[in-house]
Amino acid sequence: MVSGNMDGEVVMLSIQRGEYFGLDKIGSRIWELIENPRSIEEIKAILLEEYEVDEETCLIDLIEFLEDLQNKGLIIVNQVA
């Protein structure tokens, strides 16, 4: 995986899959936040401070985004019991 920043947005190229991925501003911010392991709750708390969004919408959108990244093989989600 090769990634870079273009005008504040993350772009990635999966060499294995031969696919290009682009993230918008918020997706890029989440990508930045998950560079170091964090819980969903930690990420949600940061996003709530930085963006005007209600907690429920934030959580739903965050989980959907992370699941999408995982389904595309871009991240591995660790679940802690």
C-alpha positions in Angstrom: 0.0 0.0 0.0 1.3 3.4 -1.0 -0.4 6.5 0.4 0.1 10.2 0.2 -1.5 13.5 0.9 -2.9 15.7 -1.9 -4.4 19.0 -0.9 -5.4 17.8 2.6 -6.9 14.5 1.4 -5.4 11.1 1.5 -4.9 9.0 -1.6 -3.8 5.4 -1.6 -2.8 2.8 -4.1 -3.1 -0.9 -3.3 -0.4 -2.5 -5.3 -1.7 -6.0 -4.5 -5.2 -5.2 -5.6 -4.3 -2.7 -8.3 -6.8 -0.2 -6.9 -6.8 3.5 -6.2 -8.6 4.9 -3.1 -9.2 8.5 -2.3 -10.5 9.8 1.1 -12.3 13.1 1.6 -11.4 15.5 4.3 -13.2 13.7 7.1 -12.1 10.3 5.9 -8.5 11.6 5.7 -8.8 12.8 9.3 -10.0 9.4 10.5 -7.1 7.8 8.5 -4.7 10.1 10.4 -6.3 9.2 13.7 -6.0 5.5 13.2 -2.3 5.6 12.3 -1.8 4.9 16.0 -4.1 2.3 17.6 -7.2 4.0 19.1 -10.6 2.7 20.2 -13.7 3.7 18.3 -14.8 5.7 21.3 -11.5 7.7 21.3 -11.9 8.4 17.6 -15.5 9.4 18.0 -14.7 11.8 20.9 -12.1 13.6 18.7 -14.5 13.8 15.8 -17.2 15.2 18.0 -14.9 18.0 19.2 -13.7 18.8 15.6 -16.9 18.6 13.6 -20.5 19.7 14.0 -22.2 16.3 14.2 -24.5 14.5 16.6 -23.1 11.6 18.5 -25.3 8.9 17.0 -24.6 10.0 13.4 -20.9 10.2 14.2 -20.8 6.7 15.6 -22.8 5.1 12.8 -20.8 6.9 10.0 -17.5 6.0 11.8 -18.3 2.3 12.1 -19.5 2.2 8.4 -16.3 3.9 7.3 -14.0 1.6 9.3 -15.9 -1.5 8.1 -15.5 -0.3 4.5 -11.8 0.2 4.9 -11.6 -3.3 6.5 -13.6 -4.9 3.7 -11.3 -3.4 1.1 -8.3 -4.8 3.0 -6.9 -1.3 3.9 -7.0 -1.8 7.7 -7.2 -4.5 10.3 -9.6 -3.9 13.1 -8.5 -5.3 16.4 -11.3 -6.1 18.8 -10.6 -6.1 22.5 -12.7 -8.2 24.7 
